[in-house]
Amino acid sequence: MALRRRQKRTEQSKIDATPPWETRHHDEPPPTSGPYDVRDAPDDELARIDLGALRVPVRAGMEMRLDMNEAQQVVGVTLVTRDGQMQLGVFAAPRNEGIWDEIRNEIRDSIASQRGQVKDRADGPFGIELVGTLKSDAGNSPVRFLGVDGPRWFLRGMLLGQAATEASKVTRRPSTWTSFTDTVTLSPRSAGPTCSQLTLVPTESSPGSRCWSRKSLQVYSTSLMMRGVA
């Protein structure tokens, strides 16, 4: 059987073979400087508890609690100090679009339904914040919400008590503010509904963490704080 000699490709033939569809290029998200995306995680010696989607630093003098929903899934973590406490939650978000504006509106409505008050503050260390008071059985408590948009994730911090005030930033005691800054966040492996809260998965060990122990964490059911704003 005779074989046809392969002809040399011309420039026109190369153009004709080019796919007619457009090739999409994803812009690289800007680097994060704290809280960190995992790709920007600093090479430091700070011990962090590995909770899957979050790696949370816990300093001496802090108590760490895991927050669970009604399905007994871990959906948040609370750091407790003498000055108050901070609850961390991580949510699914678009790759290059922030959701903090949308979440602030939801928080504002939720706090109002509990007879509390919050308002925007534009000059916070992480950008726009919500500050105000939250009503509880013990009376009014200062509350502050921090929000940082990352690549495919959104990190929310809720501070209660003295930790929510300006004075807490200058204390020499363990600071929830620095723990928020030093938290490392991992993007979800699969795309989920925007604004859906990511489930945290405690592991038996954490790279770089010398203080991890399941028994050292107090696991408790849904708290007053989570009922209103989770």
N, C-alpha and C positions, 0 to 999 in steps of 0.2 A: 504493500500500500504506500503510495507516494505521500510524503509529508510536505505541507506548504511551509515555505520559509517565513519565519516570523519577521514582520516588518518593523523597522525602527519607529518608535513613537515620535510623532511630531508635536510641536507646541500646541497646535490646535486640538490634537487628540487628547492631550493632557487636560486641556480646558474642558473638553466635552465629557471627560471622565470625572470631573469634579462634581461632588454631590450638590444638588440644587438647594438643599436646605441650609439654614444658617447654623453655624456652630456656636453654642452658647458658652460663654466663659463666665465663671463665677468670680466676682471680685473678692479678693482676700479681705476679711474683716480686719479693722485696725487692731493693733496689739492692745492688750489690757494691762493695766498697771496696778491693779488691786481695787476690788476683788479680781482674781485672775481666772482667765480661761486656762485649761490644763496645758495648752501649748505654750503659754507664757509663764507657767509656774516657776517661781524662783528656786534656784539651787541653794536653799538655805538649810539650816539644821533645826528648823522649827517643827516640833512634833504636831502632826495633824491626824485626826481620827478619820479613817476612810469609811464613808457612808455611801459609796457608789457615785451618785451624782454630785456629792459634796465631799470635800476634804476640809475638815474644820479644825482650826488650831484651838487647843484647850490649854490655857496657861495655869500655873500654880495659883491656887486660891479661887478657881472657878469650879462650879458644878455643872455637869452636862446632863441634860435630860432628852430623851427621844419622845416626840409627840406622835401619837397614833390616831388614825381616824376610826370610824365605827367598824370598818372591815379589818381592824387590827393591822393596818399597813402603816409603816413609818413614813410620815409626810413632812416632818419638820424636826428641828433640833433647837433646844433652848439652852442658852448659856446663862448661868446665874452667878452673880457676884454680890458683894455687900451693898453695892450701889443700885441694884435692880437686876433686870434681866433683858436678854435679847433673844427673840425667836427668829430663826432663819428658815426660809422656804424657797425652793427653786421651781421655776415654771418653764414649760416649753414656749419657745418664741420663734419667730421667723429668723432666717439667717442674717438679714441685713435691715431689719425694721424693728424699732423699739415698741414695747407695749406698756411702758410705765405710765403714760398718760391714761390709757384705758384702765389699768389696775388702780390708779389713784382715784378715779371716779367711782369704782366699785367699793373701795375702802371708805371713801367719804360717805357714800350712801349707807354702808353697813354701820359705821360709827354713829351716824345720825339716828339710825333706827334703835340704837342702844342709849340714846339721849346723851351721847358724847359730842364733842366738837373738834374738828380738825380743819386746818387751812394750809394752803401751799406756802412754802418758803423757798425762795429761788436761789439763795446763796449758800446752800449746804455744801459740805466737802465732797459730796458725790452728785451734786446738781440739785434739782428740785426735790424737796422733801414734803412730807405732811407732818405738821406738829399740832398738838392740842391736848385734850384731856379725854380720858376714858372712864366712864362710870362703872363702879363695881360695888359689891356689898360693903367694902371698906371705905367707900367714898370715891372722890375723884383722884385719878392717878395720871401724871404726865405721860404722854405717849408720843412716839416719834417713829415715822416710817421712812426707811431708806430704800432706794430702788436703783439697781444698776442693770442696764441692758447689755447682754453679751451676745456672742454668735450662737444663735439657736437656744439661748437660755436667758432667763431673767431671774435675778437674785433679789429677794425682798428681805429686809431686816425690820423687825418691830421691836423697839425699845420701850420698856416700861419702868416707871419709878425714876430715881435719881439718874439712872443711866441715860434717860431721855433728855436730860437738861444739859446746858452748856457747861456747867460746873464739872460734869463727869469727865470731860475731855482733858482736864488738867489734873485729875487725881493721880496719885502715884500707885494706886491699887490696880489690879488687873483690869484692863479696859476692854469692854465689848466693842468699842469703836475699832481698836486695832485688830481684834479678832475678825470683824467684818471685812476689813481691808485685806487681811492675810488669808481669807478663805479662797480655796481653789474649786472651780466649778467645771464639770464635765458635760459636754453636749449630749443630749439623748441619742442613743444608737439609731433609733428609728423616729421618723417624724410623727409627732402626735398633735392633737388639737391645740391650737394656740391658747395660751393662758391656762392650760391644764397643769395642775401641780404634779411634779415628778415624785415618784415613790423612792424613798431612800432605802438602801440595802446595807445594813451593817455587815462588815466582814470580820473574820477572826483575827486578821492582822492587817496592819497598814504600813506601807513603805515609809520609813522615816519616823514612824510613831513608836515611841518607847513606853507609852503609858496605856495602850489599848487593853481593855478587858471588858467582856460583856457584863460581868458582875459589877463593874465600876459605874455602869450607866443605870440610872433610875428610869425605867420605862413606865409611862403612865398614860392614861386614856385622855381623850380630848379635853382640853382645858378651856377656861372662859375665853382666853384670847383667841383660840382657834375657831370657836363657834361663830365669832362675828366676822373674821376677816380671812379665813383660810379659803 
